[in-house]
Amino acid sequence: MSSIGQGVREIRIRSMDGAFRVIYVAKFESAIYVLHCFQKKTQTTSKADMDLARRRYQQLIQDSKS
């Protein structure tokens, strides 16, 4: 998921209830950070979901510099 940020990964889950995604980053020593998780309703990931994960990633980068 380089479109969100460096080191960002995605877990895809399919079940009887539908498709789900977990977007996370594990490049920091202190923790694994879940940026966003959601149920997929369409084939493509919505811009709103991508933007939310990107904003959370950017905030995490800013906080790690402090």
Sequence and secondary structure as in RCSB ss.txt:
>XXXX:A:sequence
MSSIGQGVREIRIRSMDGAFRVIYVAKFESAIYVLHCFQKKTQTTSKADMDLARRRYQQLIQDSKS
>XXXX:A:secstr
 TTT TTEEEEEEEETTEEEEEEEE  SSS  EEEEEEEE SSS  HHHHHHHHHHHHHHHHHHH 
